[in-house]
């Protein structure tokens, strides 16, 4: 009989390809990692890895597929059992991007902790794409994302439409100069340089959406300044370093901005919502959290 702990160690070893790193990741000793592998090979009666250099054998590759699927199914099953039993203790894991978690989840999380003190909320602060993978693998019970497409094995529920705006002075002037360069004055400082657009990095779904819409700004040339968060975009735009393209809802909690806000009506809207696994059993606690999030969204509009 194959022990589930052996499979978990084997999957981690295949990931890290190093006994010491695997031991550290699993909070085990290195001899115990070796022992689990030895027991697994003895039980299956096949060699699973080559050590120098490290690689999985053909049998190891085959076992890895089944092991990953088995561990994921067990994790999903445990989550559903917890929901069915209306678990009032344990951990609820949420995956969300920085902008969503800070602007929409803080107040609902406070209400949740008060109502369900026995459940520990765990937050993965990540991108929408990474949140999708975490929910797929059952490492997160719930994900809040921007622009999720309905696809197996996930179900997406829209909470609100996301519109875009430009934060920063001078955008309309740069657009006019791009359309008619004859407006340029020799002594005009603005005309002497190309505009800078302050955008999120390429590893975010927001940037993917923005890149497709940038031609709608009708700027002949521009520089791009990449930053790591929407807050950083806003701060740099406020400091006069360029024009930030951000979701409109990200400015609702910042009433004292000094720079110009330009709604980008031509930019295509997208969806903000939550994802769960298809056929996932939602506990009463998760349903209540979603109600609090919806109320927070209604207040922010």
C-alpha positions in Angstrom: 0.0 0.0 0.0 1.4 3.4 -1.0 1.5 5.9 1.8 0.1 9.4 1.1 3.1 10.9 2.9 5.5 9.2 0.6 3.7 10.6 -2.4 3.8 14.1 -1.0 7.5 13.8 -0.4 8.0 12.5 -3.9 6.0 15.3 -5.6 8.1 17.9 -3.6 11.3 16.1 -4.6 10.3 16.2 -8.2 9.7 19.9 -7.9 12.9 20.9 -6.1 15.2 18.2 -7.6 17.3 18.4 -4.4 17.0 16.4 -1.2 18.1 19.2 1.1 15.7 21.8 -0.5 12.9 19.2 -0.3 13.6 18.5 3.4 13.6 22.3 4.1 10.3 22.8 2.2 8.6 20.0 4.0 10.1 20.7 7.4 11.7 17.2 7.4 15.2 15.9 7.8 17.1 14.9 4.7 17.4 11.3 5.8 13.6 11.1 6.1 13.2 12.4 2.6 15.6 9.6 1.4 13.6 7.1 3.5 10.3 8.0 2.0 11.7 7.7 -1.5 13.3 4.3 -0.6 9.9 3.0 0.8 8.1 4.3 -2.3 10.5 2.5 -4.6 10.4 -0.7 -2.6 6.6 -0.7 -2.6 6.2 0.1 -6.4 9.2 -2.1 -7.2 10.6 0.4 -9.7 13.4 3.0 -9.7 11.8 6.5 -9.6 14.8 8.8 -9.9 18.4 9.1 -11.1 20.6 11.0 -8.6 23.6 12.3 -10.6 22.4 14.3 -12.3 18.9 14.4 -10.8 16.1 13.3 -13.1 13.0 11.3 -12.9 12.9 7.9 -14.6 10.1 7.0 -17.0 8.4 5.3 -14.1 9.0 8.4 -12.0 7.4 10.6 -14.6 4.3 8.3 -14.7 4.0 8.2 -11.0 4.3 12.0 -10.7 1.2 12.5 -12.8 -0.9 10.2 -10.7 0.6 11.5 -7.4 -0.2 15.2 -8.3 -3.7 14.3 -9.3 -4.3 12.2 -6.2 -3.0 14.8 -3.8 -5.1 17.5 -5.4 -8.2 15.4 -5.3 -7.7 14.7 -1.6 -7.2 18.4 -0.9 -10.4 19.3 -2.8 -12.3 16.5 -1.0 -11.2 17.7 2.4 -12.3 21.3 1.5 -15.7 20.1 0.4 -16.0 17.9 3.6 -15.2 20.9 5.7 -17.9 23.0 3.9 -20.5 20.2 4.3 -19.7 20.0 8.0 -19.9 23.8 8.3 -16.4 23.8 9.8 -16.1 26.6 12.4 -12.4 26.0 12.9 -9.5 25.7 10.5 -8.2 27.9 7.7 -9.9 29.7 4.8 -7.4 30.6 2.1 -8.1 33.5 -0.2 -6.1 34.5 -3.3 -6.3 38.1 -4.6 -4.2 40.8 -6.1 -2.8 43.6 -4.1 -5.3 46.2 -5.3 -8.3 44.0 -4.8 -7.3 42.8 -1.3 -6.5 46.3 0.0 -9.5 48.2 -1.4 -12.2 45.6 -1.2 -11.3 42.9 1.3 -10.1 44.6 4.5 -13.5 45.5 5.9 -15.1 42.1 4.9 -12.1 40.4 6.5 -12.7 42.3 9.7 -16.3 41.3 9.8 -15.4 37.7 9.1 -12.9 37.5 12.0 -15.5 38.9 14.3 -18.2 36.4 13.2 -15.9 33.4 12.8 -13.1 33.7 15.3 -12.2 30.0 15.1 -11.4 30.2 11.3 -8.0 31.6 10.4 -8.1 33.7 7.2 -5.0 33.2 5.1 -4.3 35.5 2.1 -2.2 34.9 -0.9 -1.3 38.4 -2.2 -0.8 37.6 -5.8 -1.7 38.4 -9.4 -5.0 37.3 -11.0 -3.3 34.7 -13.1 -1.5 33.2 -10.1 -4.8 33.3 -8.1 -6.4 31.2 -10.8 -3.7 28.5 -10.5 -4.0 28.5 -6.7 -7.8 27.9 -6.9 -7.4 25.2 -9.6 -4.9 23.3 -7.4 -7.1 23.7 -4.3 -4.3 25.6 -2.5 -6.8 28.5 -2.3 -10.5 28.1 -1.4 -11.6 31.3 -3.2 -9.9 33.8 -5.6 -10.7 37.4 -6.5 -9.6 38.2 -10.0 -9.9 40.7 -12.9 -10.9 39.4 -16.3 -11.3 35.7 -15.6 -12.7 33.7 -18.5 -15.2 30.9 -17.7 -13.2 27.7 -18.1 -12.8 24.2 -16.6 -12.4 23.6 -13.8 -13.3 27.1 -12.5 -16.5 29.0 -12.1 -16.4 32.8 -12.4 -19.0 35.2 -10.9 -18.8 38.8 -11.8 -19.1 41.3 -8.9 -18.6 44.6 -10.8 -17.4 46.1 -14.1 -14.0 47.7 -14.1 -13.5 51.0 -15.9 -10.2 52.8 -16.5 -8.9 56.3 -16.0 -5.6 58.2 -16.4 -4.1 59.9 -13.4 -1.7 62.7 -14.2 -1.4 66.1 -15.8 -0.8 66.9 -19.5 -2.4 63.8 -21.2 -4.8 65.9 -23.3 -2.0 68.2 -24.4 0.2 65.3 -25.5 -2.7 63.8 -27.4 -3.3 67.1 -29.2 0.4 67.4 -30.1 0.3 63.8 -31.4 -2.7 64.7 -33.6 -1.3 68.1 -34.8 2.5 68.6 -34.2 2.1 72.2 -35.6 0.7 73.2 -32.2 4.2 72.7 -30.6 5.8 75.9 -29.3 9.6 76.1 -29.4 9.8 77.1 -25.7 7.1 74.8 -24.4 8.6 72.3 -21.9 5.8 69.8 -22.3 6.5 69.5 -26.1 10.2 68.9 -25.6 9.7 65.3 -24.3 7.6 62.3 -24.8 5.0 61.4 -22.2 5.6 58.7 -19.6 2.9 56.1 -18.9 3.2 54.5 -15.5 2.0 50.9 -15.8 2.0 47.7 -13.8 4.6 45.0 -14.7 4.0 42.5 -17.5 3.3 39.7 -15.0 -0.2 41.1 -14.2 -3.5 40.5 -16.0 -4.2 44.3 -15.7 -1.1 45.0 -17.8 -2.3 42.5 -20.5 -5.6 44.4 -20.8 -4.0 47.8 -20.8 -1.4 47.0 -23.4 -4.2 46.1 -25.9 -6.0 49.4 -25.2 -3.0 51.8 -25.3 -3.5 52.7 -29.0 -6.8 54.2 -28.0 -4.8 57.0 -26.2 -3.7 58.2 -29.7 -0.1 59.0 -28.6 2.5 58.7 -31.3 5.3 58.0 -28.9 5.6 57.5 -25.2 7.9 56.0 -22.5 6.8 53.3 -20.1 7.6 53.3 -16.4 6.9 49.9 -14.8 6.0 49.7 -11.1 4.9 46.8 -8.8 1.5 48.0 -7.5 -1.4 50.4 -8.2 -0.5 52.4 -5.1 3.0 52.9 -6.6 1.4 54.0 -9.9 -0.7 56.6 -8.0 2.2 57.9 -5.9 4.5 58.3 -8.9 1.8 60.1 -10.9 1.1 62.4 -8.0 4.8 63.2 -7.8 4.7 64.4 -11.5 6.6 61.5 -13.1 4.0 60.7 -15.7 0.4 59.5 -16.3 -0.8 56.3 -14.6 -3.4 54.1 -16.2 -5.4 52.6 -13.3 -8.8 51.0 -12.5 -11.3 53.8 -11.6 -12.3 52.1 -8.4 -8.7 52.3 -7.1 -9.1 56.1 -6.7 -12.3 56.0 -4.6 -10.4 55.8 -1.4 -8.1 58.7 -2.3 -10.2 61.8 -2.2 -7.4 64.3 -2.0 -5.4 63.7 -5.2 -3.9 66.8 -6.7 -3.3 65.6 -10.3 -5.9 65.5 -13.0 -8.1 62.4 -13.4 -9.2 61.6 -17.0 -11.9 58.9 -17.5 -10.9 56.6 -20.4 -14.4 56.0 -21.8 -12.9 54.4 -25.0 -11.1 51.7 -23.0 -12.9 48.4 -22.9 -14.4 47.5 -19.5 -13.6 44.3 -17.9 -14.9 42.2 -15.0 -13.9 41.9 -11.4 -15.2 38.9 -9.6 -14.5 35.7 -7.7 -13.6 32.2 -8.8 -14.2 28.8 -7.2 -13.8 25.3 -8.5 -16.8 24.1 -10.5 -19.0 22.0 -8.3 -17.2 23.2 -5.2 -19.3 23.1 -2.0 -19.3 26.6 -0.5 -19.5 26.7 3.3 -21.8 29.1 5.1 -18.7 31.1 6.1 -17.6 31.6 2.5 -21.1 32.6 1.4 -21.2 35.2 4.2 -17.8 36.5 3.3 -19.0 37.0 -0.3 -22.0 38.9 0.9 -19.8 41.3 2.9 -17.5 41.7 -0.2 -20.6 42.6 -2.3 -21.7 45.1 0.2 -18.2 46.7 0.2 -18.3 46.9 -3.6 -21.7 48.6 -3.5 -20.3 51.2 -1.0 -17.3 51.9 -3.2 -19.2 52.7 -6.4 
